[in-house]
Amino acid sequence: MTRSELKPTVALVDWTHLVEDFLDNTGVTLEQFREEMLGSWLFGYIDALQLAGVRPVFFSVSARVESTLRFRHEPTGATVCILPAPKAYRVTRRLVANPYAIRLDSAIGDASGAQRIALGALKHLAPYLSTPLVQLARELRAQGCRAILCQDYEHARFDECVVVGRALRLPVFATFQGGDWQLSRLEPLLRPLALRYCAGLIIATKAEAERVRASYRVPARKIRRLFNPVDLEGWAPTDRGESRKELGIPLEAGVAAWHGRLDYEVKGLDLLLDAWEGVCRERAGRELRLLLVGTGQHAEILRRRIAALPDANVIWKDEFVHDRALLRRCLAAADVYVFPSRHEGFPVAPVEAMACGLPVVASSAPGIADILDEDEESGGILVPPEDAPALGRAIGSLLDDERRRLALGKRARRRVEAAFSPEAIGRELRAFLFG
């Protein structure tokens, strides 16, 4: 009996052109990814699928391997396949400074004339050059995959997976993890066809589901609204005193926390620091701490902004923390969790905090509003996006009211238990993918 006969196998396909684009930006090596990394939509899906009796195989692409690299992801036991980037994409990457840029000037620098035209064309081709189609097809067969599930549908790799899926007679699905922008002028031409021929889309947020139906005329039967699963055992309330002692935070301090990938403007960290200044100004003399956990391409911007604050009460762990136990201890030190993003798909970070019993103050951006769909009854407070004063008032109101804060924290945990359990979502994923 073959491996694919024992369990149905699904390919989970990363959207990024190269896996190192993500890993390098967060300071994680491939070895750390293999041996330690958890969190994010990916590992939530892996856990949920495994609980439902499905074998997940994660696929990504790298310019640092010359042949397919296969290994076992140690924390989950899932198979990982890193495919070699095509030569055409490697050449393109040397010529186009930033193929992820939306604006042409950001992608190709100050080139002009014929060079600008040529590099502009390469910039639009780059997303479609990054996938090694033949190697992908071979590995899908070798791994016994019966379905393909792409990270996001608004990316070129999804279009190409639909082509590969039709060639291999495999159904192709995609999730929505926040990718609602296009990088290439080819996408508006190819995306409607890919969405027409795909098997289905997994979209958690109501607004995004409505956008896809309106923009692409995707029938409702092809859309399944499912939240990202969160490990309830891995994210649970722990001892606050021990956590604060470890982090050097006074036991009596009022603490707000944030964690995630450091994208300064998208994640609204400028808004958070503006709001925090107001919180501290109105509570002069009180012990307060803002705990930030995460790093990324905008680390230097954040460093300068923190240095300019009038109060030295921001604790920043400038690293991508992939140790779930350590991250849980960081969250345990907080009284309130803050999530001020301007844009999200369906964020995992606030759900992790809610699972730890923290009340959440968040912007009402799409995706976040779906998590806290009943506002305080769901365990949090929603404020308008871009409104730092409102964010600060909500943070302060919870830091000032322990009874309300604890009540919201209990509701937050109940919300996660009811809507985000891997067992329940795994069953629904299996049914959607395999019928």
LINFEN-V204481 format. One record per backbone hydrogen bond with DSSP energy under -1.0 kcal/mol. CO is the residue of the C=O (numbers start at 0). NH is the residue of the N-H. E is the energy in kcal/mol with one decimal. If there is no record, write none. Layout:
# LINFEN-V204481
co->CO nh->NH e->E
co->CO nh->NH e->E
This chain:
# LINFEN-V204481
co->1 nh->5 e->-1.2
co->2 nh->6 e->-1.6
co->7 nh->54 e->-3.0
co->8 nh->145 e->-3.3
co->9 nh->56 e->-2.3
co->10 nh->148 e->-3.6
co->11 nh->58 e->-3.1
co->12 nh->150 e->-2.5
co->17 nh->20 e->-1.2
co->18 nh->22 e->-2.4
co->19 nh->23 e->-2.5
co->21 nh->25 e->-1.2
co->22 nh->27 e->-2.5
co->28 nh->32 e->-2.4
co->29 nh->33 e->-2.3
co->30 nh->34 e->-2.3
co->31 nh->35 e->-2.9
co->31 nh->36 e->-1.8
co->33 nh->73 e->-2.5
co->39 nh->43 e->-1.4
co->40 nh->44 e->-2.4
co->41 nh->45 e->-2.3
co->42 nh->46 e->-2.3
co->43 nh->47 e->-2.3
co->44 nh->48 e->-2.8
co->45 nh->49 e->-2.4
co->46 nh->50 e->-2.2
co->47 nh->51 e->-1.2
co->48 nh->53 e->-2.7
co->49 nh->52 e->-1.7
co->54 nh->9 e->-2.2
co->56 nh->11 e->-3.0
co->57 nh->80 e->-3.2
co->58 nh->13 e->-2.5
co->59 nh->82 e->-3.1
co->60 nh->18 e->-3.5
co->61 nh->84 e->-2.6
co->68 nh->81 e->-3.2
co->70 nh->79 e->-2.9
co->72 nh->76 e->-3.4
co->77 nh->72 e->-3.4
co->78 nh->57 e->-2.5
co->79 nh->70 e->-2.1
co->80 nh->59 e->-2.1
co->81 nh->68 e->-2.8
co->82 nh->61 e->-2.7
co->85 nh->89 e->-1.9
co->86 nh->90 e->-2.3
co->87 nh->91 e->-2.1
co->88 nh->92 e->-2.7
co->89 nh->93 e->-1.0
co->90 nh->94 e->-1.0
co->91 nh->95 e->-3.0
co->97 nh->100 e->-1.7
co->103 nh->107 e->-2.2
co->104 nh->108 e->-1.7
co->106 nh->97 e->-1.8
co->112 nh->116 e->-1.8
co->113 nh->117 e->-2.6
co->114 nh->118 e->-2.8
co->115 nh->119 e->-2.3
co->116 nh->120 e->-2.0
co->117 nh->121 e->-2.1
co->118 nh->122 e->-2.4
co->119 nh->123 e->-1.6
co->120 nh->124 e->-1.6
co->121 nh->125 e->-2.4
co->124 nh->127 e->-1.5
co->125 nh->128 e->-1.2
co->130 nh->132 e->-1.5
co->131 nh->135 e->-2.6
co->132 nh->136 e->-2.4
co->133 nh->137 e->-2.4
co->134 nh->138 e->-2.5
co->135 nh->139 e->-2.5
co->136 nh->140 e->-1.9
co->137 nh->141 e->-2.7
co->138 nh->142 e->-2.5
co->139 nh->144 e->-2.3
co->140 nh->143 e->-1.3
co->146 nh->10 e->-2.6
co->147 nh->172 e->-3.4
co->148 nh->12 e->-2.4
co->149 nh->174 e->-2.3
co->154 nh->158 e->-1.1
co->155 nh->159 e->-2.1
co->156 nh->160 e->-2.3
co->157 nh->161 e->-2.0
co->158 nh->162 e->-1.4
co->159 nh->163 e->-2.5
co->160 nh->164 e->-3.2
co->161 nh->165 e->-2.3
co->162 nh->166 e->-2.0
co->163 nh->167 e->-2.2
co->164 nh->169 e->-3.2
co->170 nh->147 e->-2.4
co->171 nh->198 e->-3.1
co->171 nh->199 e->-1.0
co->172 nh->149 e->-2.7
co->173 nh->201 e->-3.0
co->177 nh->179 e->-1.5
co->185 nh->189 e->-2.0
co->186 nh->190 e->-3.4
co->189 nh->193 e->-2.3
co->190 nh->194 e->-2.8
co->191 nh->195 e->-1.7
co->192 nh->196 e->-2.1
co->193 nh->197 e->-1.3
co->199 nh->173 e->-1.2
co->200 nh->223 e->-2.8
co->201 nh->175 e->-1.3
co->204 nh->208 e->-2.0
co->205 nh->209 e->-2.2
co->206 nh->210 e->-2.1
co->207 nh->211 e->-2.6
co->208 nh->212 e->-2.1
co->209 nh->213 e->-2.3
co->210 nh->214 e->-3.2
co->211 nh->215 e->-2.3
co->212 nh->216 e->-1.1
co->218 nh->221 e->-1.8
co->219 nh->222 e->-1.7
co->221 nh->200 e->-3.2
co->223 nh->202 e->-2.0
co->230 nh->234 e->-1.6
co->238 nh->242 e->-1.4
co->239 nh->243 e->-2.7
co->240 nh->244 e->-2.2
co->241 nh->245 e->-2.2
co->242 nh->246 e->-1.7
co->243 nh->248 e->-2.8
co->249 nh->252 e->-1.3
co->253 nh->288 e->-2.5
co->254 nh->334 e->-2.9
co->254 nh->335 e->-1.8
co->255 nh->290 e->-3.0
co->256 nh->337 e->-3.0
co->257 nh->292 e->-1.8
co->260 nh->262 e->-1.5
co->261 nh->297 e->-1.1
co->262 nh->266 e->-2.9
co->263 nh->268 e->-2.0
co->264 nh->267 e->-1.1
co->265 nh->341 e->-2.7
co->265 nh->342 e->-1.3
co->267 nh->271 e->-2.1
co->268 nh->272 e->-2.2
co->269 nh->273 e->-2.0
co->270 nh->274 e->-2.8
co->271 nh->275 e->-2.6
co->272 nh->276 e->-2.0
co->273 nh->277 e->-1.5
co->274 nh->278 e->-2.2
co->275 nh->279 e->-2.5
co->276 nh->280 e->-2.4
co->277 nh->281 e->-2.1
co->282 nh->285 e->-2.1
co->286 nh->253 e->-2.4
co->288 nh->255 e->-2.2
co->289 nh->314 e->-3.0
co->290 nh->257 e->-2.2
co->291 nh->316 e->-2.9
co->292 nh->259 e->-2.2
co->294 nh->261 e->-2.3
co->295 nh->298 e->-1.4
co->297 nh->301 e->-2.0
co->298 nh->302 e->-2.4
co->299 nh->303 e->-2.2
co->300 nh->304 e->-1.9
co->301 nh->305 e->-2.6
co->302 nh->306 e->-2.0
co->303 nh->307 e->-1.1
co->305 nh->308 e->-1.4
co->310 nh->312 e->-1.6
co->312 nh->289 e->-2.2
co->314 nh->291 e->-3.1
co->315 nh->317 e->-1.1
co->316 nh->293 e->-2.4
co->316 nh->318 e->-2.3
co->322 nh->326 e->-2.3
co->323 nh->327 e->-2.5
co->324 nh->328 e->-1.8
co->325 nh->329 e->-1.9
co->326 nh->330 e->-2.3
co->327 nh->331 e->-2.1
co->330 nh->333 e->-1.7
co->335 nh->256 e->-2.1
co->336 nh->360 e->-2.9
co->338 nh->362 e->-2.0
co->347 nh->351 e->-2.1
co->348 nh->352 e->-2.0
co->349 nh->353 e->-2.3
co->350 nh->354 e->-2.3
co->351 nh->355 e->-1.2
co->352 nh->357 e->-2.0
co->353 nh->356 e->-1.8
co->358 nh->336 e->-2.6
co->359 nh->380 e->-2.8
co->360 nh->338 e->-2.7
co->361 nh->382 e->-2.4
co->364 nh->367 e->-1.1
co->364 nh->368 e->-1.9
co->367 nh->371 e->-2.1
co->371 nh->374 e->-1.9
co->373 nh->376 e->-2.1
co->374 nh->377 e->-1.4
co->374 nh->379 e->-1.4
co->375 nh->378 e->-1.1
co->378 nh->359 e->-1.6
co->380 nh->361 e->-2.5
co->382 nh->363 e->-2.1
co->383 nh->386 e->-1.3
co->386 nh->390 e->-2.2
co->387 nh->391 e->-2.7
co->388 nh->392 e->-2.5
co->389 nh->393 e->-2.1
co->390 nh->394 e->-2.3
co->391 nh->395 e->-2.8
co->392 nh->396 e->-2.3
co->393 nh->397 e->-1.4
co->394 nh->398 e->-2.3
co->395 nh->399 e->-1.8
co->400 nh->404 e->-2.3
co->401 nh->405 e->-2.7
co->402 nh->406 e->-2.0
co->403 nh->407 e->-2.4
co->404 nh->408 e->-2.0
co->405 nh->409 e->-1.9
co->406 nh->410 e->-1.9
co->407 nh->411 e->-2.5
co->408 nh->412 e->-1.9
co->409 nh->413 e->-2.1
co->410 nh->414 e->-2.3
co->411 nh->415 e->-1.9
co->412 nh->416 e->-2.3
co->413 nh->417 e->-2.0
co->414 nh->418 e->-2.0
co->415 nh->419 e->-2.5
co->419 nh->229 e->-2.6
co->420 nh->424 e->-2.2
co->421 nh->425 e->-2.7
co->422 nh->426 e->-1.8
co->423 nh->427 e->-1.7
co->424 nh->428 e->-2.7
co->425 nh->429 e->-2.5
co->426 nh->430 e->-2.1
co->427 nh->431 e->-2.2
co->428 nh->432 e->-2.8
co->429 nh->433 e->-2.6
co->430 nh->434 e->-1.5
